[in-house]
Amino acid sequence: MQQKNLRTIALTILLSGSMIACGGENEKTSSSKETTTVQQSPKPETKPETKPASDDMSDIGVGPIKAFTLPAEIDQAMAAEGKKIFKAKCTACHKVSKKFIGPSPKGIVNRRNPAWIMNMILNPEKMVKEDPIAKALLKKYSAPMANQGLTEEDARKVLEYFRTL
């Protein structure tokens, strides 16, 4: 009889240890005579996400575009071509009005320098390695932006389309 009690205690300890190792939260395990409650230790508080120091309109990113000033008026024909390019190359990961695999481009021209936007389109691999904003976006979305092989002219058209969103 004493050996049966030792087996029951050993089994209870083993099951309790397994649940702790698996991170069971408030899980219960039963033996023939007792119930053991295992509680997961409280999670440490997370600090609010901070923006990189360079998250401002003066950051141009890393790539071939060193400076770019948008004209006052939107070129509607260019924007229409940019929309076609965006639909063909970008909608697998980006949705206009919501976050998806990547961020929504809606309002990006109010958050990022036009040169930064074009550099991200043209040179995403180097941007996620060297630019603090692109690094933070990669961390947030867990998927790097794919290089679609666009030309500077194509990137400019997509940028013009973004102005219409």
N, C-alpha and C positions, 0 to 999 in steps of 0.2 A: 504494500500500500504506500509506503514511504517513497518508493521508487517512482510510482505513478504521480505523486505530488511533485517530485523533483522534475519529472518530464513536463508536467503542466506549467510549472514556473519557468522552466527553461524555454518552452515554446512561447509563453507569453512575453518573455524578455526578447526573444528572437524576433517575434512579430512586431513588437513595439519599436525595436531598433530598425527594422526594415521600413516601417512607416516614417520614422524620423528621417532616415536616409533618402526616402523618396519625396520628402517635403509634404507629407500629408497634412492637411489643415483641418484641425478639429475632427479627425477621423477616430472611429472607435473600433476596437477589436474585442471579440468575446472569446473567453475560454469557458470551460465548464462551470467555473465557480466565480469568476470575477470579470469586470469590464475595465479596460484601461483606456483613458483618454489621453491623446497626444496632441499637443498644441504646437503649431509652428511659431517660432519666435517672431516678434513683430519686425516688419520690414523697416530698414532705415529710411528716414525722410530723404526725399530727393530734392535737390536744389532746383529752382526754376531755371529753365534754359536761358542762357545769356547769348546775346548776339555777338558775333565776332566784332572786334574793334573796327574792322574795315567795312562793316555793313552799312555803307552810306553811298550816296550818289557820286562820290568822287572816285570810288574804286572802279577801275576799268578792266580788272582781271588780267589774265595772261593770254597773249595770243597776238595775232597780226594787227588787230585794230588798236591803235595807240590813242586815238581821240576821235570822237564823233559827236557832232551837234545835229540834233533833229531840226528840220525846218519847221516853221510855225504851222503850216498847213499840211494836212495829211494828203498824200498822193493816193487817191482812190484806186487808180488803175494798178499801181504798185501793190497796194494793200490787197486787191483782189487776187493778184498773182501770188502774193505771200500766203493768202488763205488756202489756195490750191496746194502749195508746197507743204504747208502745215498739215492739211488733211491727208496728203499722200505719205508724208514722212514722220509725222509726230503724234498722231492721234492714238497710236497703239499704247502710248505711255502718258500722254497729256490730254486732259479734257478741259475745255475752255472755262467752264464755270465751277469746277470742283477739283479737289485733289484726287489724284489717281495713283498710278505708279510713280509719277513725277508731279511736281507742283502745277497748279493752274497758271497759265500765262496771263490771265485777266489781271490788269493793274500792274503788271511787271514794270512797265515804263515809269511808274510812279515810285517804284522801290529800287530800281537798278539803273545804273548809268547805261546809256545806249551802247557804248563800246563794250561794257561788261556782257550785255545780252548777246551781242554779236560774237564776242570771243567764246562765250559758253556754247553757242551754236556751232561755231567753226572748230573749236579746240577743246572739247569736253574732257579728254584724257588728261591734258596738261593742267586744265583748270582744277580738276578734283585732286590733283597732286599738289598744286602750289597755291591756289587761291583760297583764303580762309572762308569766304562765303560759300564757294562751291563745295569745300570740304564739309561744312556744316550741313548743306543740303544733302550730300551723300549720306552723312550719318543719319539724318532725319528720315530719308526715303529708302535707304538701304539698297538702292539700285543706281548705278552710275548712268549718266546720260550717254546714249549711244551716238557715236559719230555717224552722221548721215551723209557725209561727203559733200556737203553743200558748198557752193562757191560764196565768195564775199557778196556778190550780187544777190544770190538767193537768200543769204542771211539778212541782207538789207530789206528784201521784200517781206520776209517773215516778221522782221522788226516793225515794218510799216503796218502789217496786219495787226500785230499786237497793240498798236496805237488805237485801233478801232474797237477793241474789246472793252 
